[in-house]
Amino acid sequence: MPTTLAAETQYGFNNRTPEGGKQVGHLAAYLDPHTFAILDGLNLPVGGRYADIGAGAGTVAHWLAEHTGTDGSTLVVDVEPEHVPPHPHIEILQADIATAALKPASFDAIHARLLLMHLLQREQILTSLVDALKPGGMLIISDWATDHLDDMFIDGPAEIRGVFLKFQHALIEVFGRGGMNSTWARRVPAVMRSAGLEVHSGQTFNQVLHGGDAGMLLHASNSRQKEKELLDAGMTAGELELLRKAMGNPDVLTRSWPMHTTVGVRPAA
Ligand SMILES: C[S@@+](CC[C@H](N)C(=O)[O-])C[C@H]1O[C@@H](n2cnc3c(N)ncnc32)[C@H](O)[C@@H]1O
């Protein structure tokens, strides 16, 4: 059995739990259309060298590998890469990005979605990703901002509102104790500039979600992965059950956490 590095990082989920595969699948289903539209707009060179760090279900790595054609290559770096399906032009490195040594000046683009917000060494890691870019290469970072939780519930039965918001506050508190940063996503453009990148563009993605949508099923999945910690944080088993049912009820409407994406470019030498 391969060793797991996740316990040595601050990342609070575990791809190897029964819920882990579902969770990264829900993320991909909700976020990929937005991410793919951004990547499409960047005119990334065919035949280039790409990396997806913290690849989850591997869908973005596959998009990059398909885009790059037979002459290109895509590197996945993930502590638990088991959900990334094989592809002839994807190389998988099971590693912690905090210690993985990426070859300097070798990538046309590096993508990391919902990773750096979880890792305490996020700024040093971002700097190391900048060093790994070729001149003209692009860094694409997406993270949730999780500091406006009370704005998330839109409509639905009153008892669901209370449970949904209690869950959100408990979950973010649990992750905050583990080192997750709720506001980092909005700081990324400034951090990219300090690390020597030009800020190319940035945008925020958020959708109104109905129960049953992937973005809602994600909450139910998260509640299963972090059940013990949520109970310790004061939620009851009954509340968690109510929440999980509500996340499948199309009458319940919420907003997700806003996801901020920033694209930076390494200046030509
Ligand atoms: C929240 S998931 C995001 C998955 C995917 N990027 C997405 O947005 O759908 C974070 C991913 O990063 C990986 N990960 C966590 N800590 C890591 C680390 N220190 N180095 C590399 N990968 C890490 C996890 O195993 C997981 O696959």
The ligand as a Gaussian input file, in Angstrom:
#p B3LYP/6-31G(d) Opt

LIG

0 1
 C      -10.159000      20.240000      -2.359000
 S       -9.329000      19.078000      -3.383000
 C       -9.382000      19.961000      -4.933000
 C       -9.300000      19.046000      -6.110000
 C       -9.339000      19.737000      -7.474000
 N       -8.222000      20.660000      -7.632000
 C      -10.631000      20.447000      -7.690000
 O      -10.690000      21.662000      -7.508000
 O      -11.618000      19.790000      -8.071000
 C       -7.581000      19.277000      -2.965000
 C       -6.678000      18.259000      -3.623000
 O       -5.334000      18.617000      -3.265000
 C       -4.623000      17.469000      -2.806000
 N       -3.623000      17.923000      -1.814000
 C       -3.860000      18.263000      -0.536000
 N       -2.730000      18.663000       0.065000
 C       -1.745000      18.572000      -0.871000
 C       -0.362000      18.865000      -0.871000
 N        0.248000      19.316000       0.228000
 N        0.344000      18.670000      -2.021000
 C       -0.277000      18.205000      -3.135000
 N       -1.594000      17.917000      -3.187000
 C       -2.329000      18.110000      -2.079000
 C       -5.697000      16.554000      -2.233000
 O       -5.279000      15.200000      -2.205000
 C       -6.858000      16.820000      -3.192000
 O       -6.806000      15.969000      -4.310000

